[in-house]
Amino acid sequence: MKNLQNLKITSLRRLTSIIIMSIISIGFLTAQESESTFEKSTFLELNTGVALISSGNLENSKFIAPGISFLIGKTFINDQNNFFEYQIGIAAPTIATAKIGIGKKIKNTKISVGVRPYPLSLYSQVNIKAGEKNFISIGLEGNPFGTESRIAFESLANFNVGYRWTLKGNNK
């Protein structure tokens, strides 16, 4: 049984590495497509939300838990309005968090997909322009990898809402 669990964790780590490297590669390729019109911006983002947690102690035990995060990030946008962005920050209850994603800007809205390496999940996020330089952020995350590994922080899914302040660079 323990060998099977170790095999699952090893497979999970490999899959996560492949997903992260794919997103980073696509992001850099997207950013380099048109370096002459390439723009970048730095932002702060404050999020709050709820997570569906699977407790390992009791079989089929699930509950909702609140959370909050404060991140700093960068967005790189090319002239076709494709973008790559990453964020890292502090969070409760997980202490730390990060996101890496790619997306498309359509008018005043940015739509992205990516991976959150910790706690591990895949995400989709919509950023809707709020004022001249800021955005309201709405995200939905899911963990298709299982909650056996501590890297998932027992989270099955997450819904969050936030506010993004553009600090410097273009607010495109």
JOVEN-V516127 format. One record per pair of residues at least 12 apart in sequence whose C-alpha atoms are under 10 Angstrom apart, sorted by the first residue. I is the first residue (numbers start at 0). J is the second residue. D is the distance in whole Angstrom. If there is no record, write none. Layout:
BEGIN
i = [I;I]
j = [J;J]
d = [D;D]
END
This chain:
BEGIN
i = [4;4;5;7;7;7;7;8;8;8;8;8;8;9;10;11;11;11;11;11;12;12;12;14;15;15;15;15;15;15;15;16;18;18;18;18;19;19;19;19;19;19;19;20;21;21;22;22;22;22;22;22;22;22;23;23;23;23;23;23;23;24;25;25;25;25;26;26;26;26;26;26;26;26;26;26;26;27;27;27;27;27;28;29;29;29;29;29;29;29;29;29;29;29;30;30;30;30;30;30;30;30;30;30;30;31;31;31;32;32;32;32;33;33;33;33;34;34;34;35;35;36;36;36;36;37;37;37;37;37;37;37;38;38;38;38;38;38;38;38;38;38;38;39;39;39;39;39;39;39;39;39;39;39;39;39;40;40;40;40;40;40;40;40;40;40;40;40;40;41;41;41;41;41;41;41;41;41;41;41;41;41;41;41;42;42;42;42;42;42;42;42;42;42;42;42;42;42;42;42;43;43;43;43;43;43;43;43;43;43;43;43;43;43;44;44;44;44;44;44;44;44;44;44;44;44;44;44;44;44;44;45;45;45;45;45;45;45;45;45;45;45;45;45;45;45;46;46;46;46;46;46;46;46;46;46;46;46;46;46;46;46;47;47;47;47;47;47;47;47;47;47;47;47;47;48;48;48;48;48;48;48;48;48;48;48;48;48;49;49;49;49;49;49;49;49;49;49;50;50;50;50;50;50;50;50;50;50;50;50;50;50;50;51;51;51;51;51;51;51;51;51;51;52;52;52;52;52;52;52;52;52;53;53;53;53;53;53;53;53;54;54;54;54;54;55;55;55;61;61;61;62;63;63;63;64;64;64;65;65;65;65;65;66;66;66;66;66;66;66;67;67;67;67;67;67;67;67;67;68;68;68;68;68;68;68;68;68;68;68;68;68;69;69;69;69;69;69;69;69;69;69;69;70;70;70;70;70;70;70;70;70;70;70;71;71;71;71;71;71;71;71;71;71;72;72;72;72;72;72;72;72;72;72;72;73;73;73;73;73;73;73;74;74;74;74;74;74;74;74;75;75;75;75;76;76;76;76;76;76;77;77;79;79;80;80;80;80;80;80;80;81;81;81;81;81;81;81;81;82;82;82;82;82;82;82;82;83;83;83;83;83;83;83;83;84;84;84;84;84;84;84;85;85;85;85;85;85;85;85;86;86;86;86;87;87;87;92;93;93;93;93;93;94;94;95;95;96;96;96;96;96;97;97;97;97;97;97;98;98;98;98;98;98;98;98;98;98;98;99;99;99;99;99;99;99;99;100;100;100;100;100;100;100;100;101;101;101;102;102;102;103;104;104;104;105;106;106;106;107;107;107;107;107;107;107;108;108;108;108;108;108;108;108;108;109;109;109;109;109;109;109;109;110;110;110;110;110;110;110;110;111;111;111;111;111;112;112;112;112;112;113;114;114;114;115;115;115;115;116;116;117;117;117;117;118;118;118;118;118;118;118;118;119;119;119;119;119;119;119;119;119;119;119;119;119;119;119;120;120;120;120;120;120;120;120;120;120;120;120;120;120;121;121;121;121;121;121;121;121;122;122;122;122;122;122;122;122;123;123;123;123;123;124;124;124;124;124;124;124;124;125;125;125;125;126;126;126;126;126;127;127;128;128;128;128;129;129;129;131;131;131;132;132;132;132;132;132;132;132;132;133;133;133;133;133;133;134;134;134;134;134;134;135;135;135;135;135;136;136;136;136;136;137;137;137;137;137;138;138;138;138;138;139;139;139;139;139;140;140;140;140;140;140;141;141;141;141;141;142;142;142;142;143;143]
j = [147;148;148;144;145;147;148;144;145;147;148;149;150;148;144;144;145;147;148;150;144;148;150;144;114;115;116;119;120;121;144;116;113;114;116;121;98;99;100;113;114;115;116;99;100;113;83;84;99;100;101;112;113;114;83;84;85;99;100;101;113;83;82;83;100;101;75;76;81;82;83;84;85;99;100;101;102;75;82;83;84;101;83;75;76;77;78;79;80;81;82;83;101;102;74;75;76;77;78;79;80;81;82;83;84;75;76;77;77;78;79;81;76;77;78;79;76;77;78;77;78;76;77;78;79;75;76;77;78;79;80;82;74;75;76;77;78;80;82;168;169;170;171;73;74;75;76;77;82;83;84;167;168;169;170;171;72;73;74;75;76;84;165;166;167;168;169;170;171;71;72;73;74;75;84;85;86;164;165;166;167;168;169;170;70;71;72;73;74;86;132;133;134;163;164;165;166;167;168;170;69;70;71;72;73;86;87;88;133;162;163;164;165;166;68;69;70;71;72;86;87;88;133;134;135;136;161;162;163;164;165;67;68;69;70;71;88;89;90;135;136;160;161;162;163;164;66;67;68;69;70;90;135;136;137;138;158;159;160;161;162;163;65;66;67;68;69;90;91;137;158;159;160;161;162;64;65;66;67;68;137;138;139;157;158;159;160;161;63;64;65;66;67;156;157;158;159;160;62;63;64;65;66;139;140;141;153;154;155;156;157;158;159;63;64;65;141;153;154;155;156;157;158;64;146;151;152;153;154;155;156;157;145;146;147;152;153;154;155;156;146;147;152;153;154;146;147;153;153;154;155;154;154;156;157;92;154;157;91;92;157;158;159;90;91;92;93;157;158;159;89;90;91;92;93;94;159;160;161;87;88;89;90;91;92;93;94;95;96;97;159;161;86;87;88;89;90;91;95;96;161;162;163;85;86;87;88;89;90;95;96;97;98;163;85;86;87;88;89;97;163;164;165;166;84;85;86;87;88;97;98;99;163;165;166;85;86;87;165;166;167;168;86;100;101;165;168;169;170;171;101;168;169;171;101;102;103;104;169;171;103;104;103;104;102;103;104;105;106;109;171;101;102;103;104;105;109;110;111;100;101;102;103;104;109;110;111;99;100;101;102;103;111;112;113;98;99;100;101;102;111;113;97;98;99;100;101;113;114;115;98;99;100;115;99;115;117;152;117;118;150;151;152;117;118;117;118;115;116;117;118;119;114;115;116;117;118;119;112;113;114;115;116;117;118;119;120;121;122;111;112;113;114;115;116;121;122;112;113;114;115;121;122;123;124;113;114;123;123;124;125;125;125;126;171;127;127;128;171;126;127;128;129;134;170;171;125;126;127;128;129;134;135;136;171;124;125;126;127;128;134;136;171;123;124;125;126;127;136;137;138;123;124;125;126;138;124;125;138;139;140;140;140;141;142;140;141;142;151;150;151;149;150;151;152;142;148;149;150;151;152;153;154;140;141;142;143;144;145;146;148;149;150;151;152;153;154;155;139;140;141;142;143;144;145;150;151;152;154;155;156;157;139;140;141;142;143;144;156;157;138;139;140;141;142;156;157;158;137;138;139;140;141;136;137;138;139;140;158;159;160;137;138;139;160;138;160;161;162;163;162;163;162;163;170;171;162;163;164;165;170;171;163;164;165;166;167;168;169;170;171;162;163;164;165;166;170;161;162;163;164;165;170;160;161;162;163;164;159;160;161;162;163;158;159;160;161;162;157;158;159;160;161;156;157;158;159;160;154;155;156;157;158;159;154;155;156;157;158;154;155;156;157;155;156]
d = [8;9;10;9;9;9;9;9;10;8;6;10;10;10;10;7;9;10;9;10;10;10;10;9;8;10;8;8;9;10;9;9;9;7;10;9;10;7;9;8;7;9;8;10;10;10;8;10;7;6;7;9;7;8;8;9;9;7;8;8;10;10;10;8;9;8;8;10;9;7;5;8;10;9;8;6;9;9;9;7;10;10;9;9;8;7;10;9;10;7;7;7;9;10;10;6;6;6;9;10;10;8;7;7;10;10;10;8;7;9;9;10;9;6;7;9;10;7;9;9;9;8;6;6;9;7;6;5;6;10;9;10;8;6;5;6;8;10;9;7;7;9;8;7;5;4;6;9;9;10;9;9;6;6;9;9;8;6;5;7;9;9;7;7;6;4;6;7;9;7;6;4;7;9;10;10;10;9;6;6;5;6;9;9;8;6;5;6;8;9;10;9;10;7;5;4;5;7;9;10;7;6;5;6;9;9;10;9;10;8;6;5;7;7;8;6;5;6;8;9;10;9;10;9;9;8;7;6;4;6;9;8;6;5;7;9;10;10;10;10;9;8;5;5;7;9;8;6;5;6;8;9;10;8;9;9;10;6;6;4;7;9;8;6;4;6;9;10;10;10;9;5;6;6;9;9;6;5;6;9;10;9;10;7;5;4;6;8;6;5;4;6;9;9;6;6;6;9;8;6;5;6;7;10;9;10;9;6;7;6;4;6;9;5;7;9;9;9;6;5;5;6;9;7;9;10;8;6;5;6;7;9;9;7;10;9;5;6;7;10;9;10;10;7;9;8;8;8;10;10;9;10;10;10;9;9;9;9;9;8;9;10;10;7;6;6;9;9;10;9;9;6;5;8;9;10;9;10;9;10;7;6;4;6;9;9;9;8;8;10;10;9;10;8;6;6;6;9;9;9;9;10;10;10;6;5;4;6;8;9;8;8;9;9;9;5;6;6;9;9;9;10;10;10;7;5;4;6;9;9;9;10;10;10;10;6;7;10;9;10;10;10;9;10;9;10;9;10;10;10;9;10;10;10;10;9;9;9;9;8;10;10;8;9;8;6;5;8;9;9;9;8;6;5;6;9;9;10;10;8;6;5;6;7;9;9;8;8;6;4;6;9;9;10;10;8;6;5;6;8;9;9;7;6;4;6;9;9;10;10;5;7;9;9;9;10;10;9;8;7;10;10;7;10;10;7;8;7;8;5;7;9;9;6;6;6;8;9;10;7;6;4;7;8;10;10;9;9;9;10;8;6;6;6;8;10;9;5;4;6;9;9;8;9;9;6;10;10;9;9;9;10;10;9;8;10;10;9;9;8;6;5;9;9;10;8;7;6;5;6;10;9;10;10;10;8;6;5;7;8;9;9;10;7;6;5;6;9;10;10;10;6;5;6;8;9;6;9;10;10;10;9;9;10;10;9;10;10;10;8;9;9;6;7;8;9;10;8;5;5;6;8;7;9;9;7;9;8;9;9;9;9;6;5;8;9;8;9;10;6;5;4;7;8;10;9;7;10;8;8;8;9;9;6;6;6;8;9;9;10;7;6;4;6;9;9;9;10;9;6;6;6;9;7;6;4;6;9;10;9;10;5;6;9;10;9;10;9;9;8;10;10;10;9;9;10;9;9;10;9;8;10;9;7;6;8;9;10;8;5;8;7;6;5;6;9;8;8;6;5;7;8;10;7;6;5;6;9;8;6;5;6;7;8;6;5;6;9;8;6;5;6;8;8;6;5;7;9;10;8;5;5;6;9;8;6;4;6;9;7;5;6;9;8;9]
END
